[in-house]
Amino acid sequence: MCVNTRSLGPVSSTQPSLDGYLRETGNYVTSVDFGGSAAYQSGRLGVDRIERLHRVVLLSFLFYVFVGTQFAANFGSAEFSGTAALAERLEGDPLNRIFVLALFGMSVPVVWHFRQATLECVRANKVLLGVVGFCALSVLWSNFPDLTLRRSFQLLVFTFTSIAIVAGTRNIRDLHGTLFHFLTAVSAVNLLIALVVPASAFSDIGLKGIHSSKNMAGEIGMIAIVVGVTWVFGAQNRRAVVWGIAAIVLSTIFLALTLSKTSIVLAIVALLVGAVFYCVKRQGAWVAVVILTLCSTTASVAVGVLLWMDFDYMAIIQAVFGDASFSGRDELWAFARDAISKRPWLGYGYGAFWDVGEANDPLNRLDQGTWLGNVEKGVINQAHNGYLELPLHIGVPATIMAVLVVAGAMVNAARLAMRSSPVSADGPFYAALVLCLFLNFPHNFTEATLFIRSTTLCQLCIYMALLANTLALRASEAATSAGRVAR
């Protein structure tokens, strides 16, 4: 037997049923039905080839998500490029298309090889895939169907690639290590560039390195810290712990230099949430009671402050953040709400509201003289609030479903983490899934990322949601199978 059953949680007492389950799903390497292909029937050599291809797909996916095909063009470019960037985004990038198509081509044999596990992944994620399908279906009512077709196709390809990666994953700790080392390498490259050519690596508002903006760089630094901290908790020896801590320090320096306030604050929040999660798992229900008490006390204080300030929300925001307009976002949000009210059920079509050409830019409808109306076209290409952005694309009902899908995946990951063995190296990865999925919700208030094309958190969120739901289904079916054996 050469299968790793870590992804199924604690299974020591139910090994026979798990082995049978793995054979049925195609994850049991020595028993997979390769489907008649000569390449697959060449024995272990064929298996090695498909596993190497799966590895290439995973690394290519991570490269696209955390680096992108435009890293050379981003290096030294301005943070905001106005109408020039608008024209480029409208036409799309040929290199990007080639990369996306190459990912799709490499994913097809992986999906075929792990076809039973692929079907399992689809079965575990019917609602999520329904949301992605609805994005593509919006071409039927899109204002710009050609743009919706092209942009939703990219979303479909990356969802398909994510399914291929999930279907071929058999060792959770190895996957965690791959994510950790890749993100550490990205942080290191950015810091090296900042040291060697700071004039090109820094924008006027922070370190962006090889990324398009300092906010995107901040997102990657934030995720690197979360993945790094959880990886250290699963380390098996002192050398790994020391290396993990060093990598976390590296990623922390990178995040701090980006000056991305949102990502810095959310990284701290994620670590605090993770610490609470860890304490509840290790110490039991009394910790949860203490936390609920603290939360209730905080809520009571907040209500008291609201009463004291006569529920003047603008005054409260001004006192807390120092800017009641959120850098002009309040005007942008009002514009987005007005646009949503005109097409609340289906939206304007996926990818068909912003980046539709200078002549069709939605801000053209605004009167000159306002801050938003005077902004150069192309500088603003999202609502800077995902809960307002996604309804512009696919409507309010589908947006609510998208939020519930991610929340459900987060709950599934949390259940896996809570039920994992304290000595398991997989529990920390489940915690990483929980925290990365959690980060989508607060981050989505200031930057549109939830199911929004070509954003780091969108692509990572879809992949992690697919993975969490699939692992939860495997654990559930394995437990059911073990119960039958016990009876």
Secondary structure, DSSP 8 states (H G I E B T S, - for coil): -----GGG---GGGHHHHHHHHHHHT--GGG---TT-TTGGGTHHHHHHHHHHHHHHHHHHHHHHHT-TTHHHHTT--S--HHHHHHHHHH--HHHHHHHHHHHHHHHHHHHHTHHHHHHHHHHTHHHHHHHHHHHHGGGT-SSHHHHHHHHHHHHHHHHHHHHHHHH---HHHHHHHHHHHHHHHHHHHHHHHHH-HHHHEETTEE-TTSSSHHHHHHHHHHHHHHHHHHHHT--SHHHHHHHHHHHHHHHHHHHHHT-HHHHHHHHHHHHHHHHHHHHHHH-HHHHHHHHHHHHHHHHHHHHHHHHTTT-HHHHHHHHHS-TTTTTHHHHHHHHHHHHHHSTTT-S-TT-SSSS-GGG-GGGGS-TTSHHHHS-TTT--S-S-HHHHHHHHH-HHHHHHHHHHHHHHHHHHHHHHHHS-TT-SSHHHHHHHHHHHHHHHHHTTTS--TT-TT-HHHHHHHHHHHHHHHHHHHHHHHHHHHHHHH-
